[in-house]
Amino acid sequence: MSPTGPLRRPIPQRTAGWATAAASTLQRAGIRPNHVSVASVVTALVGCGFLVVAGHADGALRAVALLLAALCIPLRLLCNMLDGMLAVEGGLRTRTGELYNEVPDRVSDLALLAGAGWAASSVTGGVTLGWLAGSLAVLTAYVRTLGVSVGCAQQFGGVLPKQRRMWVLMGGILLSLVEPLLGWQPGIVLWLTLLVVALGSALTVASRLGAISRELRARG
């Protein structure tokens, strides 16, 4: 722990038996953390592709595309957890590990949220809202790394940190499946979901900046 915060993103599942078993299996198979980091961004890009398909489809094809896109989100988060476990608990850190840890995450956030915007493209401003939500999600990570660059603690908290943001998105994707049953406009649920993500990410940026500012002022 640093004086004011954790050095790693708190993930309760990291200590679960199934997680440690999965990490051990990957390590024995010769899989390295950077491989898993690359797999995470590939999974997110596939999810983005399914969301784009959903934005141009209807009926059963849209439903299947949404389901597959939703499945990509926990898979992406699983990769994000396992790459860190291999690096830290598995002792497989590399000199380029931080690059592989951060850059794929930012691409994944932007891809999935922008893709959700395309899935909501039938609603006015859907695509723009997707890019806005994705940009604000990237900004939350930028603020966190900015704090570290000036000697402050890692800021993983806020209204919508990464995991919570992704679970909200997955919930919105799955809830979109009931739009035809309720007679709602296709894409309206994801439009509202992206609005929540954008607002939550903006509040997260503000809270992290506030925490960094307080720590800097406390140094006197």
Secondary structure, 3 states (H helix, E strand, C coil): CCCCCCCCCCCHHHHCHHHHHHHHHHHHCCCCHHHHHHHHHHHHHHHHHHHHHHHCCCHHHHHHHHHHHHHHHHHHHHHHHHHHHHHCCCCCCCCCHHHHHHHHHHHHHHHHHHHHHHHCCCCCCHHHHHHHHHHHHHHHHHHHHHHHHCCCCCCCCCCCCHHHHHHHHHHHHHHHHHHHHHCCCCCHHHHHHHHHHHHHHHHHHHHHHHHHHHHHHHCC
